[in-house]
């Protein structure tokens, strides 16, 4: 499984059209088909029902979709965090407490 396969899966689940998904990524329909098949092989589940005229998500595909989206969101967030770090936008915070209250807080 790789990031591209997840991107193809999410896009295909939205378009339900191999040709449109291939166009969205500027690659061939055959490449999309092969990558989806590889993802299905890695997961050992069918993600899509395919016929000559239609594509639809299987129940397994519907169950996996939110996780795939979350993985892609987390990857995007990680790139944003690194970019902010490079630009010097590091965030720090301090935690403090009042010394006279520490016994009361610890005992309750």
N, C-alpha and C positions, 0 to 999 in steps of 0.2 A: 504494500500500500504506500502511496506517496501523495504529496499535496495535489499534484495535477489530477490524479485520479479522483480525489475528493471534489475538486473544483468541477470536473466533468460530470461527476455524479449529481452534484447539487444543481448545476445548470440544466442537465438533462431532466432532472425531476421537475424543474420549472417549465421547460419548453415542451417536454414530452415529444421531442423531435430530434433525431440524431443529426439530421442535416443542419438544423438551426444551431444546435450546440457546436457542431463542427465549424460553422461559419463564425460563431461567437469567439472561437479560439483560433481562427485562421489555420485550421488543420483539416485533414481529410476525414470524411465520415468513417472510413475504415479504421483510422487511428482512434477515433472516439470509441467505436465498437470494441476494438481490441483492449483498450484501457479499461472500459467498463467490465469486460469479461475477466480481465486480470484482477480487478477489484473484487468481483464476485467470487473468483477462485480463492483469493486471499481470505475473504470472509467466510467462504464455504456456504454462501446463501445466494439465491437469485434475488436481485434487486429490482428487476423489471420484467413485466410480461411483454413479450414482443410478438407482433404479427406483421404481416406485410403492410397493413394499413394503420396500425396504431402501436403506441408504446404507453404502458402505464406502470406505476409502481406496484410492486408486490407488497404484501403486509409487512414482510421483513424490510423492504426498502423504505416504507413509511416509518417503521420503527427506528431505522438507522439514520434517517435524514436529519433529525434535530441534532444528533451527535456529530454528524459530518459538518453541519453548519457551525456548531460550537467549536470544533477543532479549527476550522478555518478562521473563525473570529479570534480565537486565542492566538493563532499564528500571526494574524494581522496586528493584534495588540502587542505582541512581543516585538515586532518590527518597529512599531511606534515608540515603545518604551526605549528601545536601543537608540533610535534616532534622537529622542529627547535627551538621553544620557550623553550622546555625542555632542549635542549642542549646549551642554552644560546646564540643562534644566533638571537637575537632580532635586528631588524632593526629600526633605528631612522633617522629622517631627520629634518633639520631646514629650516625655511623659513625666509628670511630677506629682508629688503629694505633699500634704502638710504634715510635718513631723509629729505634731501633737495629736494627730488623728490616727496614726498608724496602729497603735495598740487597739483602739476601738474597732477599726476596720478588720484587723486580723482575728479578733476574738468573736466577731459576729458571723 
